[in-house]
Amino acid sequence: MKTTIIVLFYLRRSKVNAQGRMPIFQRITVDGRRFEVSTGHYVEESKWSVNSSRMKGNSEETRTINSQLEMWRAKVYETEKRLFMRESEINFETFKNEYQGKKERSRLLIPIFEEHNRKIKELVGLEYAAGTLERYVTSLKHTQDFLNWKYKLSDISIDKIDHAFITEYEFYLRSERKCANNTAVKYIKNFHKIINQCLANGWLNKDPFVNYKGKVKEVVREFLNEDEIESMIKKEFVSERLDLVRDIFVFSCFTGLAYIDVKQLTKSNISLGIDGDKWIFKNRQKTDTTSRIPLLPTAQLIIDKYADYPVCKNENRLLPILSNQKMNAYLKEIADVCGIKKELTFHIARHTFATTVTLSNGVPLETVSKMLGHTNLKTTQHYAKILDKKISDDMMILKSKLKAPFKKENAS
């Protein structure tokens, strides 16, 4: 939409000076809104032409003032041209500020990022998980370190952020911070959210991410097979702590719940499902979507085992889970004892549920997705891609149904 700019010169009769002369004012109207500026010239009313907005006659004074009024008029169109060349939005505020030489307050990146993180912190436990805040705090730190590394600056105006800034930031994350591809892309994605806020608030006119494409590479998700699960379940530990960690890990293998969701479980999360059996009903901490999981016998046995555990009774917990850090530390020891050659972490239990326990046993992808609390079926499909055993089993069924379509004819 083209901006309409109208220029008019007039005499302000309310400000007659001692000599009976009136000041010439310039009125500029931008899309119906106007502001006025004094030209600094005073003339007699009889020498002023209202129709032409100029002085009458051909005197030296007339030629001088009319010439300067044309320069005032030219200044208007030069202002419009500067805004156009900068690809700035031309509206009443931007035009007036540019014309009067008022610089718009420069907005700095770091305070905007810090304010974003402050709001996330206020909403931890309500809309965001503590891990989300931690990721943005780390992302801010990386951004500050990049500014110092690349520009020797502690902050930068947001209008200085362009495509080159983003690609250099990504290079910094990969080279200096040694971030893997997906980690680097995720930090850039966090930074993109801050830029989107600036765009939404009208603080930026152009999106520096327009030509940026960061692609997350698909990661092969580790999981335990049936033999590994069985060896872990059957293993007898001397240490009570290892026994506890094993049990809670196995519980997650048969429910698909992430660490934070297991930690938050109480007896109130167990209810009768549509089939009359016990189910777990739990809103996932990460996505706030509801997981509805029928309790498998192995998971129920573990719940029963710890029903009278002091921590469970005193703190209203379903299971006496340790900190995630301690769980993962003990899981590495358990893997060694059980002869499992995989880098065991608690999250592998969730992957194991998705693959070995459900998909490999014919549970439909859509059902697994619902139990895992995924908001997108594509997330669950990543598990299905790595199941060679499922492919083998499905093809064996197909082979048993098909008969050889061709037979060799005997030579006549």
C-alpha positions as CSV (number, residue, x, y, z in Angstrom):
1,M,0.0,0.0,0.0
2,K,1.5,3.4,-1.1
3,T,1.9,6.0,1.6
4,T,0.2,9.4,0.8
5,I,2.3,12.4,1.7
6,I,1.0,16.0,1.3
7,V,3.1,19.1,1.8
8,L,1.5,22.6,2.5
9,F,3.0,26.0,3.5
10,Y,0.7,28.4,5.4
11,L,0.9,31.5,7.6
12,R,0.1,31.0,11.3
13,R,-1.9,34.1,12.0
14,S,-2.0,33.5,15.8
15,K,1.7,34.3,16.1
16,V,2.0,37.8,14.6
17,N,5.3,39.4,15.6
18,A,5.9,43.1,16.6
19,Q,6.4,44.1,13.0
20,G,3.0,42.7,12.0
21,R,4.6,39.7,10.2
22,M,3.4,36.1,10.4
23,P,5.5,32.9,10.6
24,I,5.5,30.5,7.7
25,F,4.8,26.9,8.8
26,Q,5.2,23.7,6.9
27,R,2.4,21.2,7.3
28,I,3.2,17.6,6.4
29,T,0.3,15.1,6.2
30,V,1.2,11.3,6.1
31,D,-1.8,9.1,5.5
32,G,-4.2,11.5,7.1
33,R,-2.1,12.3,10.2
34,R,-0.1,15.6,10.2
35,F,2.6,17.5,12.0
36,E,3.9,21.0,11.5
37,V,7.3,22.6,11.4
38,S,8.3,26.3,11.5
39,T,10.4,27.4,8.5
40,G,11.8,30.3,10.5
41,H,10.6,32.9,8.0
42,Y,8.2,35.8,8.7
43,V,6.2,37.7,6.0
44,E,3.5,40.2,5.6
45,E,0.1,38.6,5.0
46,S,-0.5,40.9,2.0
47,K,2.6,39.3,0.3
48,W,1.5,35.7,0.8
49,S,-0.5,33.7,-1.8
50,V,-2.8,31.1,-0.1
51,N,-3.5,29.4,-3.4
52,S,0.2,28.7,-4.4
53,S,1.6,28.5,-0.8
54,R,4.3,31.0,-1.9
55,M,5.2,34.6,-1.6
56,K,3.9,37.0,-4.3
57,G,6.0,39.2,-6.4
58,N,9.6,39.1,-7.7
59,S,11.6,40.9,-5.0
60,E,14.9,39.6,-3.7
61,E,13.2,38.6,-0.4
62,T,10.5,36.8,-2.3
63,R,12.9,34.8,-4.5
64,T,15.1,33.9,-1.5
65,I,12.1,32.7,0.7
66,N,10.4,30.9,-2.1
67,S,13.7,29.1,-3.0
68,Q,14.1,28.0,0.6
69,L,10.5,26.8,0.8
70,E,11.3,24.6,-2.2
71,M,14.2,23.2,-0.3
72,W,11.9,22.4,2.6
73,R,9.6,20.7,0.2
74,A,12.5,18.7,-1.3
75,K,13.5,17.6,2.2
76,V,10.1,15.8,2.5
77,Y,10.7,13.7,-0.6
78,E,14.3,13.0,0.3
79,T,13.1,11.7,3.7
80,E,10.7,9.4,1.9
81,K,13.4,8.2,-0.4
82,R,15.8,7.4,2.5
83,L,13.2,5.3,4.2
84,F,12.4,3.5,0.9
85,M,16.1,2.8,0.2
86,R,16.5,1.3,3.7
87,E,13.4,-0.8,3.1
88,S,11.9,0.7,6.2
89,E,8.1,0.8,6.7
90,I,6.9,4.3,5.8
91,N,4.2,5.4,8.2
92,F,3.5,8.6,10.2
93,E,5.9,7.7,13.1
94,T,8.8,6.5,11.0
95,F,8.5,9.5,8.6
96,K,8.2,12.1,11.4
97,N,11.2,10.7,13.3
98,E,13.3,10.5,10.1
99,Y,12.3,14.0,9.0
100,Q,13.1,15.6,12.3
101,G,16.3,13.6,12.8
102,K,15.1,11.7,15.7
103,K,16.8,8.3,15.9
104,E,14.5,5.4,16.9
105,R,15.8,3.9,20.2
106,S,18.1,1.1,19.3
107,R,17.0,-2.2,20.7
108,L,19.7,-4.5,22.0
109,L,19.7,-8.3,21.7
110,I,20.8,-9.4,25.1
111,P,18.1,-7.5,27.2
112,I,15.4,-9.0,24.9
113,F,16.9,-12.5,25.4
114,E,17.1,-12.0,29.2
115,E,13.5,-10.8,29.4
116,H,12.4,-13.8,27.4
117,N,14.2,-16.1,29.8
118,R,12.8,-14.3,32.8
119,K,9.3,-15.0,31.6
120,I,10.1,-18.7,31.0
121,K,11.5,-18.9,34.6
122,E,8.2,-17.4,35.9
123,L,6.2,-20.1,34.1
124,V,8.4,-23.1,35.0
125,G,6.0,-25.7,36.4
126,L,3.0,-24.1,34.8
127,E,3.8,-24.0,31.0
128,Y,7.4,-24.9,30.8
129,A,9.7,-27.6,32.3
130,A,12.9,-26.7,34.2
131,G,14.8,-28.3,31.3
132,T,13.4,-25.7,28.8
133,L,14.6,-22.9,31.0
134,E,18.0,-24.5,31.2
135,R,18.3,-24.8,27.4
136,Y,17.5,-21.1,26.9
137,V,19.9,-20.0,29.6
138,T,22.6,-22.1,27.9
139,S,21.6,-20.6,24.5
140,L,21.9,-17.1,25.9
141,K,25.4,-17.9,27.2
142,H,26.4,-19.2,23.8
143,T,25.0,-16.1,22.1
144,Q,27.0,-13.8,24.5
145,D,30.2,-15.8,24.0
146,F,29.7,-15.6,20.2
147,L,29.3,-11.8,20.3
148,N,32.6,-11.6,22.2
149,W,34.4,-14.1,19.9
150,K,33.3,-12.6,16.6
151,Y,32.7,-8.9,17.3
152,K,34.4,-8.3,20.6
153,L,31.1,-6.9,21.8
154,S,29.0,-7.6,24.9
155,D,25.7,-6.8,23.0
156,I,24.5,-5.8,19.5
157,S,21.6,-3.9,18.1
158,I,18.9,-6.3,16.7
159,D,18.9,-4.5,13.4
160,K,22.5,-5.5,12.8
161,I,21.5,-9.2,12.8
162,D,21.4,-10.5,9.3
163,H,21.9,-13.8,7.4
164,A,25.7,-13.5,7.8
165,F,25.3,-13.2,11.5
166,I,23.3,-16.4,11.7
167,T,25.7,-18.5,9.6
168,E,28.7,-17.2,11.6
169,Y,26.9,-18.1,14.8
170,E,26.2,-21.6,13.5
171,F,29.9,-21.9,12.5
172,Y,30.9,-20.8,16.0
173,L,28.7,-23.4,17.6
174,R,30.2,-26.2,15.4
175,S,33.8,-25.1,15.5
176,E,34.5,-23.4,18.8
177,R,31.8,-25.1,21.0
178,K,32.2,-28.5,19.2
179,C,28.4,-28.9,19.0
180,A,27.1,-31.8,16.9
181,N,24.8,-31.0,14.0
182,N,21.5,-31.4,15.8
183,T,22.8,-29.6,18.9
184,A,23.9,-26.6,16.8
185,V,20.6,-26.5,14.9
186,K,18.7,-26.6,18.2
187,Y,20.6,-23.6,19.6
188,I,20.0,-21.7,16.4
189,K,16.3,-22.6,16.7
190,N,16.3,-21.2,20.2
191,F,17.8,-18.0,18.9
192,H,15.3,-17.9,16.1
193,K,12.5,-17.7,18.7
194,I,14.0,-14.5,20.0
195,I,14.2,-13.0,16.5
196,N,10.5,-14.0,15.9
197,Q,9.5,-12.1,19.0
198,C,11.3,-9.0,17.6
199,L,9.5,-9.4,14.3
200,A,6.1,-9.9,16.1
201,N,6.7,-6.7,18.1
202,G,7.6,-4.7,15.0
203,W,11.2,-4.1,16.2
204,L,12.6,-5.7,13.0
205,N,11.5,-5.0,9.4
206,K,13.2,-8.1,7.8
207,D,13.5,-11.7,9.0
208,P,17.3,-12.6,8.9
209,F,16.3,-16.3,8.9
210,V,14.5,-16.1,5.5
211,N,17.3,-17.9,3.6
212,Y,18.6,-20.0,6.5
213,K,18.0,-23.7,6.4
214,G,19.1,-25.8,9.4
215,K,18.4,-29.5,9.0
216,V,18.2,-31.9,12.0
217,K,19.8,-35.2,11.1
218,E,17.9,-38.3,12.1
219,V,19.6,-40.0,15.0
220,V,19.5,-43.8,15.5
221,R,17.9,-44.3,18.8
222,E,19.5,-46.9,21.1
223,F,17.2,-49.5,22.8
224,L,17.5,-52.8,24.5
225,N,16.5,-56.1,22.8
226,E,14.5,-58.9,24.4
227,D,17.6,-60.8,25.5
228,E,19.1,-57.6,27.2
229,I,15.9,-56.9,29.0
230,E,15.6,-60.4,30.2
231,S,19.2,-60.5,31.4
232,M,18.7,-57.3,33.4
233,I,15.4,-58.6,34.9
234,K,16.9,-61.9,36.0
235,K,20.2,-60.4,37.4
236,E,20.5,-60.6,41.1
237,F,22.3,-57.6,42.6
238,V,24.0,-57.5,46.0
239,S,23.5,-53.7,46.1
240,E,20.0,-52.6,47.1
241,R,20.6,-49.4,45.2
242,L,21.4,-51.2,42.0
243,D,18.4,-53.4,42.5
244,L,16.2,-50.3,42.9
245,V,17.6,-48.5,39.8
246,R,17.2,-51.7,37.7
247,D,13.5,-52.0,38.8
248,I,12.6,-48.4,38.0
249,F,14.4,-48.6,34.6
250,V,12.5,-51.8,33.8
251,F,9.3,-50.1,34.9
252,S,10.0,-47.4,32.3
253,C,10.7,-50.1,29.7
254,F,7.2,-51.4,30.2
255,T,5.4,-48.1,30.5
256,G,7.3,-45.8,28.1
257,L,7.4,-43.0,30.7
258,A,10.3,-40.5,30.7
259,Y,12.3,-39.9,33.9
260,I,10.5,-36.8,35.0
261,D,7.1,-38.4,34.5
262,V,8.1,-41.5,36.5
263,K,9.3,-39.2,39.3
264,Q,6.0,-37.3,39.4
265,L,3.8,-40.5,39.6
266,T,1.5,-40.8,42.5
267,K,-1.2,-43.4,43.3
268,S,-3.8,-41.0,41.9
269,N,-2.2,-41.6,38.5
270,I,-3.4,-45.2,38.6
271,S,-7.1,-45.7,37.6
272,L,-9.3,-48.2,35.9
273,G,-9.3,-47.9,32.1
274,I,-11.9,-48.6,29.6
275,D,-11.2,-52.4,29.8
276,G,-11.7,-52.5,33.6
277,D,-7.9,-53.0,34.2
278,K,-5.4,-50.6,35.8
279,W,-4.1,-47.9,33.6
280,I,-1.6,-45.0,34.1
281,F,-3.1,-41.6,33.3
282,K,-0.4,-39.0,33.2
283,N,0.1,-35.6,31.6
284,R,3.6,-35.5,30.1
285,Q,5.8,-32.9,31.6
286,K,7.4,-32.1,28.3
287,T,4.4,-31.6,26.0
288,D,1.5,-31.5,28.5
289,T,-0.3,-34.2,26.5
290,T,-2.0,-37.0,28.3
291,S,-0.5,-40.5,28.2
292,R,-2.9,-43.4,28.8
293,I,-1.0,-46.6,29.4
294,P,-2.5,-49.9,30.3
295,L,-0.3,-51.4,33.1
296,L,1.6,-54.5,31.9
297,P,2.2,-57.3,34.5
298,T,5.9,-56.5,34.9
299,A,5.2,-52.8,35.7
300,Q,2.5,-53.8,38.2
301,L,4.9,-56.1,40.0
302,I,7.4,-53.3,40.4
303,I,4.7,-51.0,41.8
304,D,3.6,-53.6,44.3
305,K,7.2,-54.3,45.3
306,Y,7.7,-50.7,46.5
307,A,4.2,-50.0,47.8
308,D,5.3,-50.0,51.4
309,Y,8.6,-48.3,50.8
310,P,9.1,-45.4,53.3
311,V,9.8,-42.7,50.6
312,C,6.7,-43.8,48.7
313,K,4.5,-43.5,51.8
314,N,6.0,-40.3,53.2
315,E,6.3,-38.3,50.0
316,N,3.2,-39.7,48.1
317,R,5.3,-41.3,45.3
318,L,4.5,-44.4,43.3
319,L,8.2,-45.3,43.1
320,P,11.3,-44.2,45.1
321,I,13.2,-42.8,42.1
322,L,16.7,-41.2,42.6
323,S,18.0,-38.1,40.7
324,N,18.4,-38.5,37.0
325,Q,22.1,-38.0,37.3
326,K,22.4,-40.8,39.9
327,M,20.1,-43.1,37.9
328,N,22.3,-42.7,34.8
329,A,25.5,-43.3,36.8
330,Y,24.1,-46.5,38.3
331,L,22.7,-47.7,35.0
332,K,26.3,-47.7,33.5
333,E,27.3,-50.0,36.3
334,I,24.3,-52.2,35.7
335,A,25.1,-52.4,32.0
336,D,28.6,-53.6,32.8
337,V,27.4,-56.3,35.3
338,C,24.7,-57.5,32.8
339,G,27.1,-57.6,29.9
340,I,25.2,-55.0,27.9
341,K,27.6,-53.2,25.5
342,K,25.3,-50.1,25.1
343,E,25.7,-46.6,26.6
344,L,22.8,-47.1,29.0
345,T,20.8,-44.0,30.1
346,F,17.3,-43.8,31.6
347,H,15.8,-42.5,28.3
348,I,16.8,-45.7,26.6
349,A,14.0,-47.3,28.6
350,R,11.4,-45.2,26.8
351,H,12.9,-46.1,23.4
352,T,12.8,-49.8,24.5
353,F,9.1,-49.5,25.2
354,A,8.5,-48.0,21.8
355,T,10.5,-50.7,19.9
356,T,11.1,-54.0,21.7
357,V,8.0,-54.0,23.9
358,T,5.3,-52.6,21.7
359,L,6.1,-52.1,18.0
360,S,8.0,-55.4,17.7
361,N,5.1,-57.2,19.2
362,G,2.6,-55.9,16.7
363,V,1.1,-52.9,18.6
364,P,0.0,-50.4,15.9
365,L,2.1,-47.3,15.5
366,E,-0.9,-45.0,16.3
367,T,-1.5,-46.8,19.6
368,V,2.2,-46.6,20.6
369,S,2.2,-42.9,19.7
370,K,-0.8,-42.3,22.0
371,M,0.8,-44.1,24.9
372,L,4.0,-42.2,24.5
373,G,2.1,-38.9,24.5
374,H,3.6,-37.8,21.2
375,T,2.0,-34.8,19.5
376,N,3.1,-35.9,16.1
377,L,3.0,-39.4,14.6
378,K,6.3,-38.6,12.7
379,T,8.1,-38.7,16.1
380,T,6.9,-42.3,16.7
381,Q,7.8,-43.3,13.1
382,H,11.4,-42.8,13.9
383,Y,11.2,-45.9,16.1
384,A,9.5,-48.0,13.4
385,K,12.3,-47.4,10.9
386,I,14.9,-49.2,12.9
387,L,13.0,-52.4,13.5
388,D,14.6,-55.0,11.2
389,K,13.1,-57.7,13.3
390,K,9.6,-56.4,12.7
391,I,10.3,-56.3,9.0
392,S,11.6,-59.8,9.1
393,D,8.6,-61.1,11.0
394,D,6.1,-59.3,8.7
395,M,7.8,-60.7,5.6
396,M,7.8,-64.3,7.1
397,I,4.1,-64.0,7.5
398,L,3.8,-62.8,3.9
399,K,6.0,-65.6,2.6
400,S,3.8,-68.2,4.4
401,K,0.7,-66.8,2.6
402,L,2.2,-66.6,-0.9
403,K,2.7,-69.7,-3.0
404,A,5.4,-69.9,-5.7
405,P,3.8,-68.3,-8.8
406,F,6.0,-69.9,-11.3
407,K,6.9,-73.5,-11.9
408,K,9.4,-74.9,-14.3
409,E,7.7,-77.0,-17.1
410,N,9.2,-80.3,-17.9
411,A,11.1,-80.3,-21.2
412,S,9.1,-82.1,-23.9
